[in-house]
C-alpha cells in the first residue's frame, strides 16, 4: 500500500449488555469470553498482517488505562493509547484521534485512518484481511469514507442498515443510512438484497475525514487546529475538549455526507450484543453453549447458555436459559429475553448499587 494505514480501535465504551460479567469497571472489550484472549486483544491481533504495530492505536478513557495496557501488550505503538479527557460521544473522540495522529505521528492528508470497534467477534481472519484491504483500496481510489457492511442473514431489529447505491471502484456508493427498523421493515430490507448491517467500521484518508468534518460538523471541526497545537506541545487538552459539541460520528458525518462508500464483508461477524449471541461464536456441547465452568452435570437440558468460571454447574430438565454467575452476582433469564439484562442494570443504577455495575 502506497500510503500509511493507521488503525484507531475505539475501546472507551462501558456497555453492560453482558452484565453481570461486563461492568463499567471491566467492560466487554476486556473480557475473554470468546476465546483465550480478550476481545480487544483479538481485535488488535486481527491487524497483525495488514497494519504495522507502530500504526495501531487504542482510543479510550483514562480510567481504563490499566485495562487497555494489559490487553494490548506488544500489539500497539509504544505510545499507542489515546485518552479522551471526558466522554463526548464518537465524533469528538475521532476528531481528537485524528489530531493526535497528525500532531504526534506526522500523519499526512493522504494517509488512511481506519476506525474500528474493539469488542466484536470475527473468526475468519483471512476474510477480514481481504475485506479490510478492499475497503482501504476503495477509500483511496474513490476519495470517500469507506465502510464495511455485513450481509444480513435474518431480519435483525437491533442494527442500523445501509442501503447500497451505485457501483464505484471496487464497492458501492452508500445511498442511505437507516435507523434500527421494526421486524416488518427489516424483513423487507432482507428480501430486497440492497441493504447491509452497519458494523461501525470505516476508513478514509485523513484529508477526507477533515473535509467531511469541516462541511458537516463545522462547529466541532473549529476546534481541530487547537487540538493539534495543544497535543504537539504536550499541553492539557481537557478544557478544549470540554467545549466540543457531543455527537456521534453517524449523526455528525456519515448520515449527511455524499462521500461515503461501502464494501461487503467477506467474513463472519458478531457484535455480542447479548448473551444469546454467544451461540453464534462458540460450538455447542451436547446441545448447550458452555462458555466456561468448573465442571458440569447436565441432564435432559438443551439450548442453555452457561458462564460460571468459578463454579460447578448442574442443569436438570431446563431448556433455553441463560445462566451467568461470578463472584458477585447470579443471573438466570430465558434466552429469548436476554436483552432484558438492561432492566437489571437500570434497577442497579436507580438503587445506587454501583459496586455491581
Secondary structure as GFF3:
##gff-version 3
##sequence-region A 1 357
A	DSSP	beta_strand	5	10	.	.	.	ID=ss1
A	DSSP	three_ten_helix	28	30	.	.	.	ID=ss2
A	DSSP	alpha_helix	39	45	.	.	.	ID=ss3
A	DSSP	three_ten_helix	53	55	.	.	.	ID=ss4
A	DSSP	beta_strand	56	61	.	.	.	ID=ss5
A	DSSP	three_ten_helix	62	64	.	.	.	ID=ss6
A	DSSP	alpha_helix	65	70	.	.	.	ID=ss7
A	DSSP	beta_strand	81	84	.	.	.	ID=ss8
A	DSSP	alpha_helix	89	105	.	.	.	ID=ss9
A	DSSP	beta_strand	112	117	.	.	.	ID=ss10
A	DSSP	alpha_helix	125	142	.	.	.	ID=ss11
A	DSSP	beta_strand	145	151	.	.	.	ID=ss12
A	DSSP	beta_strand	161	168	.	.	.	ID=ss13
A	DSSP	beta_strand	171	178	.	.	.	ID=ss14
A	DSSP	alpha_helix	183	192	.	.	.	ID=ss15
A	DSSP	beta_strand	195	205	.	.	.	ID=ss16
A	DSSP	alpha_helix	206	216	.	.	.	ID=ss17
A	DSSP	alpha_helix	218	221	.	.	.	ID=ss18
A	DSSP	alpha_helix	224	232	.	.	.	ID=ss19
A	DSSP	alpha_helix	238	242	.	.	.	ID=ss20
A	DSSP	alpha_helix	249	249	.	.	.	ID=ss21
A	DSSP	pi_helix	250	254	.	.	.	ID=ss22
A	DSSP	beta_strand	260	264	.	.	.	ID=ss23
A	DSSP	three_ten_helix	275	280	.	.	.	ID=ss24
A	DSSP	beta_strand	289	293	.	.	.	ID=ss25
A	DSSP	beta_strand	296	299	.	.	.	ID=ss26
A	DSSP	beta_strand	305	308	.	.	.	ID=ss27
A	DSSP	beta_strand	313	316	.	.	.	ID=ss28
A	DSSP	beta_strand	321	325	.	.	.	ID=ss29
A	DSSP	beta_strand	330	334	.	.	.	ID=ss30
A	DSSP	three_ten_helix	335	340	.	.	.	ID=ss31
A	DSSP	alpha_helix	341	350	.	.	.	ID=ss32
A	DSSP	three_ten_helix	354	356	.	.	.	ID=ss33
###
